[in-house]
Every structure is written in C-alpha cells, then in structure tokens.
Amino acid sequence: MTHANFAHLHVHSQYSLLDGASKLPDLIKRNIELKFPAIAITDHGNMFGAIEFYQEAMKQGIKPIIGYEAYLAPESRFSRDPEVEKRGRKHLTLLVKDLKGYKNLVKLATAAYLEGFYYKPRIDKEILSQYSEGLIALSGCLHGEIPHYILSNQIDKAKKAIADFQDIFGKENFYLELQDQLIPEQKKINRELIKIAEEMNIELVATNDVHYLDRADSYSHEILLCIQTQTTLDDPKRMKFSTNEFYLKSEEEMRALFSEIPSALTNTLKIVNKCNLELDFSKKYMPVFSLTQGSTDKEYLSELCRQRLKERFKEVHPVKSLPAGRQAPGGIRRGELFNRVKEEVIQRMEQELKIIEESGYASYFLIVQDFINFAKKNNISVGPGRGSAAGSLFAYILGITDINPLKYNLLFERFLNYERITMPDIDIDFCYQRRDEV
C-alpha cells in the first residue's frame, strides 16, 4: 500500500480528558483509511493511554509514536504563587524516539503530578534538561511559549526560548510547529516562525492539533468542553474552539493549508523515521526493593523470613494445656507434637520461599511486607488478609496476612505456582481514614 507523505504528530485522544473526542481504536482506524504511515498521540499532561495506544496501533498495523503535550510552569514547577500562575502555563509537544525517551517521558509525566501539580500537571525547563534524552520537541500550539512571544511582539524573547529548547533537546531534535485552523493569530505566528526558521536554520513541521476525528464531531467536542468547564451550550461566555478545523485532516487538506511550505509536511516523515520505540510485553518488570550494598533481595527475604518465623511461631504449642506426661490423641506426647508442627512449618516455608525466589518475586514480597508492617507499627488498621494470598504461609510469617494457612489446610498453589501465567496479587484493606499515610 502506498503511504501518504505526511503523518499527524499532534493528536489528542479520549485520554485528553473532557477535551479529546477520539477513541483510540477509531482514531487509529481512520489514520489507516487516510493511508498515513504512522500516528502520534500527545494527550494533555498525561500518558494514561500510551500503552493501550501502542498495542492497538501495532495490532492494526500502523506505526505508533507515543507523545505528550506538556504544561510548562511560568517559572519553577514547585511554585504555587497565583500571581506567577496568572502569566499562564505554556504548552510544549514532546515525542518519544526510543526506549530511553519513553522512560524519560514517564519521569516527566510523573514529576508533573507529584512535584509540579497546580491546577494542572506541570513541568519546567529544569526537569526537562534532566530527562530530555530520547525525546523530540515541537514548539507547540497557540498556547506555546514561542507563539506567545510572537503574538506579543517579543521576537527576541521568542528566539531566546528557541535557543533554550535547542540546548535542552539538541538542535536536531527541536522543530518549530506550524498550525493553521483558520485562526487569524496563527497567520502572524506562522509568518514569523518561517522567518525565524530561515534565520536560525531550524526545521519546520506542520501539525493540526487534532481533537476529534471529523469536522462534524466539533459539536460533540463543544459538549465535552462544557462538561469540563461546567457551563452550558447557550452560555455566550463559555470556553470553545473558535473554528471547527481541529479534526484529522487528510494529506490533501494539509497540503492545501501549507502549499507554500511543503517541507513542513515531509518533515513529519523525518520525525516518524527517528521515532522507533519497541516495547516488549513478554517480560515482567518488577519493582526493586532498596537494599544496602552487598545483599540481594533473595538473601534478604530469606533471612527476614527466618527471623520472623521465630516471632510468628514462638507460642505455637498445639497441646500446651496438657499436663506433663499426658498424651495427645493418637498417642503423641506434647513435646513430640510441637516438634512435628515446627518441622512442618519449616518445610512449608522453604517450599514457598523456593517458588517465590525462582519466580522473581522476592522484591515484590519485600515491598508489600514493608508497607503493611509500617501500617501496623503506626496503628493504621489493616485487614487480616483475604483471597488466595491467605493460602501463603510465607505471607503469614512476614505479617502480610494474619491467617495461618496450616491451621485451615489452605493451599499455597492457589496463590502462586510454576504454571501460573498471570502474576499473583495480594488483596489488602487499609482503614480509609489513614490510608494516604501508607
């Protein structure tokens, strides 16, 4: 099949919450119908749909490019000054080139919520500089920093911002983004961007800031915006897009818009060729429990289990109430019965430990026992355990559950065994009042 000589690199899916009106399967299907070789998604401030998008695109046979439309804080991402925030967050389009870029984008998206969140998830140029490897940046829409300076006739500041982004991403990984949704301000921005591109020897790229599939979907998109802003369609002051041009346009429509700058369209394919992320879903990527140097998670888990075994079973005397010399049912003396139970516990523990270590879940158990025991030490109510995890003696010894599976003849194999395809999960209940502390 002959592909179009263009690809959309600034696209919002359903995961641009209450702003993007395109469901991923439909979005990808429409791109294939228009013969585009690839598609990027660049949702506002999140990567919620990244994996679903990647897998669906691969399934339908089109190259996926994972992206992100970042909110840049006016100053530091740590600032919570409302006066500073009034100057407005600026948008920046980021695209993943490779696995390193994907990991860096995950870091940025996470920091935007955990460190920079102030009405919106925000990052700043400082953290961009730390995690820029493997990423391509486009200068963004009307709300980007560079377009903002152009509209306010601060061309020197626009050039300074361009130089900053080139330093952060590398000159070959930063493009000036042209958009034309028939908005008058865009004409001024595009003229100046073309001029600056020639002066500073920067490549241009055309995008359409897609928010819905077809022109007819603009009405549905308006309703989404009303829900987001808690207004109604008959409110004259409501937030709305000024045109109905934010749809997935064909190559012919894009060429008509940018007929004077055809390189801005072919440059999209240059970017597509630079973006070659491969994600391997056949491997399990487990979190790692932090340990002092010289000790492995398996060694530490084994040692911890043996320590806590003594604590859990120090008072296990099944026939303790019998007087000395009396026999338990079956003719077994008290001491003999205690020793047999203890041996059974050790054998079961060793058996479970072997399976856990060989399955690669040592760090997983260390992490779970760590936060559960934190809760218990701090008097935060924790459930005794439920589901298949209650069949694990190991979980009982570590304090993850409070149910001795030997007492109820519960099977460890229901929780974890060599033939289990899916990962085990441990159902845990915390008191809702102090759950956030955990």
N, C-alpha and C positions, 0 to 999 in steps of 0.2 A: 504494500500500500504506500502511495506517495504521501509524505507528510507535508504539512504546512511549514512555511519558513518563518514561523513565529510561535511563541508559547506564552501563555499568561503566567506572570510571575508575581502578581499581587492580587490574591484571591481570598475572599472571606467565606468560610463555610458556616454551617449551623453552630459551630463552636465559638464564633464571634457572637456571644450570647445576646439575643434580642437585637441583633444588628445584621448578622449574616443570615440570608434566607435560602441558602442552597444546602440540601442534604448531600452528604458525601457520595453515595452511590450514583445519584442523579447528576451531580457535578462532574464526576469522572466519566460517566457515560456520554454526557454532552460534549466533553472535550474530545472524546474518541470520534464522535459523529462529525465534529468540525476538523478532524484529521490533525489535531495538534500532537506533536511528539512527546510532550511532557506537560505537567501542570504542577504549580506550587500552591500550597495553602499558607496564608500569612494571617492567622487569626489574631485579633486584638489581645495582646498581653497574655496569651496562654498557648500551651501546646496540648490542650485536652484531647484534640482529635488526631494528633500526629501519627500514632501507631495504627489506629483504625484507617486513616487515610492511606498510609503506606501500604498496608496489607490489601486494601480494596483496589488501589491503583495497580499493584502487582498482579492481582487476580484478574483485573480487566485488561491488562496488557498495555499500560501506559506508564511512562517513567515518572515516579513521584519525587517532588522536591519539597522537603519539609522546611517551612519558614515560620516567620513570627513578625508581627507588626508591634514593635516596641514602643512603650511610652517613656520618653526621656524626661526626667525631672528637670525643672528650670535651673536648679543648682545641684546640691547633693541629694542623693536618693534618701538620705537619713533626715533631711529637713522636713519639718512639719509646720512651717511658717505659712499661714494662709495668705499673707501679703505676697510672699515669694510665689506661691502656687497660682496666684491670680495672673501671673505672666504666662501661665499655661504650659502644660506638658506638650512636648513635640513628638511627632511620630517618626519612626525610622523602620524601614523594611529590611529584615535580615533573612538570608537564605543559607541553608546547610550545604557545604561542599562534600564532606566526608564524615567518618565516624568521630574524629576529633571535634569537628564543628558541631555535630549533633550533641556530644557530651557538653560542649561549651554552651550551647544554646539552652540545654537543660539547666545548667548552672545559672545562667542569666534569668531564665523564666522563674526559677525557684527563688533567687535573691529578690526578684521584683515583688514577690508576695511577702517573703519573710523579713526583708530589710527595707524595701522601698515603698511598701503599700501605703498610699494616702489617697483615698477615694478610688484610685486605680493602681494596678501593679506597675511600679516604675523602676527603671534602672537609670544609671548616669554614665558619663564618659569614663569615669574612673574604673568602674567594674567592666565596662566594655573593653577597656585596654587590657584587662587581665584575661578575658575569655574571648578574644577576637579570632584566634587561630581556627582555620577551617570554615570561616564564615564569609559570605559576600554581603555587602550592604548597598541598598539603593536609597537615594536621598529622601524618598517619601512623597506623600500627597500634599495637598494644600496646607495641611497642619504640620508639615515637616519644618525643621529648623531653618534650612536653606530657603525654601519658598517663603517662609515668614519674613526673613530679612529682605528678600527681593521685593515683596509686596510693600514693605515699609521703607523702601528705597535705601536700605543699608547694604549696599553691594559689597563694601569692604568686609563687613561682618559675615556676609554670605561666603565670601572667598576664604575668610579665616576658618569658618566652620568646615568648609570643604577640605582645607589643609589638615584640620584636626582629624577628620574621618579618614583621610588618606594615611595619616600617621598611625591611626589605630588599626586599620584593616590592611594596609598596603595599597599602593596606588592601583594595582591590577585588580583589586577586589572591591573597589568603590565606584559606583556608577551614579550619574545624575538621572533622575527618574522624570520622564515626561508623561503627563496625563492630559487628556482632553475630553471632558464630559460636557463640552459646550458651556462652560462656566467662564465668564469674561475675565476673571482674575487669572485663570490658567493661561490665557493668551500672553499676558505680560510675563508670567513666570517662565513659560516655555521659551519666549524670545530671549530672555536674559540667560536662561540655562544654556541655550545653544551658543550664545556669545561667550559665556564663561568656559564652556567645554572646549571651544576653539582656542581661547587664550591659555587655558591651563592644561590643554592636551588630555582631556578626560572623555571617556566614552559615555554615550547617552543610551538609555534604554526606555522603551515605551511600555507602559502598563495601563490597565483600565480600572484598577481598584474595584474588582468585581464583588458585588454584594448580593446578587441574585442572578438566576440563570437567563431569563428572557426579559425583554422590555416590559411585557405585560405583568411581570411579577413585582414591578415597582410599587403597586398599590398594596400588595401583601407586606412588602418591606416597610411601607409607611405605618402599617398597623403594628408591626414589630417595634418600631421606634416609639410609637405611642405607649405601648406597654412598658417599654424601658423607661420612658420619661414620665410615666403616669399622667398622660394627657389624653385628649380625645381628638378625633379627626376634624371636628368642627372648631377646634381651638386655633385661631389665626396665629398665635404666638408659638405654636408647638414646633419642636425640632423636626426638620425634614430636609431631605436632599433637594437641592434646587433644580435638578433635572432628573429624567428617567433613563440616564445613559450608563448607569453602573451595572450593566449586565455582561454576560460572557459573549463578547463580540467575536465575529468571525475574522479570519485573516484579512479578507477583503475590506471589511469595515475598518479595521485598524490601519490598513494601508491607505485608505481614503483620508483618514484623520491625519496621518503622518507622511503624506506623499512627498513633502519637501525634505524629510529626514528618514529615508528608507533604512539607513544603518541602525537607527534606533530599534527597528523591528528585528533585523538579522542579529543584532547584539543579544537578543533574548536567547538565541540558539547557542551563542558563545557561552553564556551563563549555564544553559542546560548541559553543555558538554563538560563544564567544570564541576558540576554537581553530580557526584557518583556515590551516594550513600548506600551501603549494603548492611542491612540488619539481619542478624542470624537468630531466628527464633527457636532453633533446635537446642540451644544451650540454656542452662539455668544460671542466672546471675544473682547470687545470694549476697545479702549484706554481710560485712565482715565485722566481727566484734573486736574492738580495740584491746590489744594486749601489750604488756611490756615485752621488749625485745628478747628474743631467745626462747619464746614459748609459743607453741602452735595452739590453735583453737581446740584441736582434738585432745592434746595433752592437758590443757587447762580444764576442759569439760570433764575428762576422766578423773582428774584429781578432785575437782569440785564435787563430783558425784560421790566419790568415796568419802569425802569429808561429811557431806550432808546425809549419807546413808546412816552414819552413826547417830546423827541427831534425830532422824525420822524414826529409827527403829530401836532407840535406846530403851524404850519401855515396852517393847513387844514381847510380852510374856503370856502367850495364849492360855496357859493354865496356872497363872501366877497365884490364884486364890486357893489352890490345892495345898494342903499341909505337906510338909516334907515327907517324902517316902510314899505318899499316895500316888496311885496310878491314874492316868487319864484313860478315857475309853480306848480300848484296843490294847491295853497293857503297856503303854509307853509312859515312862516316868517324865516328870515335869522338865528336868534338865535336857533329856533326850529330845523332847518335843520342841523346846526352844531352839536347840541346835539345828534341828531339821528345818524349821521355818527360816532360820537365819541363812542356811545354805541355799534354800530355795530362792530367797530374796537376792542373794549374791549372783546366783546363776542367771536369774531373770534379768538382773541389772546388766550383767556382762553381755548377755544376748542382745538386749535392746541397744546398748552402747555401740556394739559392733555394727548393727544395721544403720544406726544414726551416723556414725563416722563414715562408713563406706558409701552412704547416700549423699554425703557432703553437706549435712545439715547441722554440723557442730556449732557454727556461729549463730545460726538461726535459734537454736535452743538457748544458747548463752544470752542472746539479746532478750528473748522472751522472759527467761527467768530473772533477768536483771530488772526489767521494769515492773514485773509482778512483785518481786521481793522489795523493790523500792516502795511500792504502794503499801505493802503490809507493814514495813518498818515505819511508815508515816501515817499509819492508822487510816488509810483510804480503803474503804470496803471493796473486796474482790470476791467474785463468785468462786465456789469450790471447784468448778470445772464441769464441763458438760460436753456431749458429743463424743466422737471416737477417741479424743485425747485422754479421756478418763480411763482408757484401757492401757495407758502407759505407766508402768512402774517408775520409769525414768522421770516422767513429768511430776509424779508424786514426790519422789526423792528431792528434786530440785525446787519444790514448792510451787510449781506451776499449777498443779491441781492439789486438792486436799482429800482425794479419794484413793484409798489403797486398792488397786485392781485385784490383788491376790485374794483379798477378803471376799470379793464378789465374782471371782473367776472371769474377769474381763480380759479380752484378747488384745494384745498389742498389735497384732497383724491387721486389725480393722483400722488402725491409725496409720501404720507405716509398715510396708514390706517391700521386698525387692521387685515385685511385679506391679506395684502401684505406679500408674502412669502419671497421675496428677500429684502435685505437691500436697503434703499434709497441711491441715490448718488447725489452729487451736482456738476454740471459742472461749472468749474471756469477757467477763462482765465487770465493769467498774462502776462505783457509785457516780451518778451523773453530776453530783454537786462538786466533786473534786477531780473529775476525770481529766480535765485540762492539765492538771499538775503532772499527771503520769505522761 
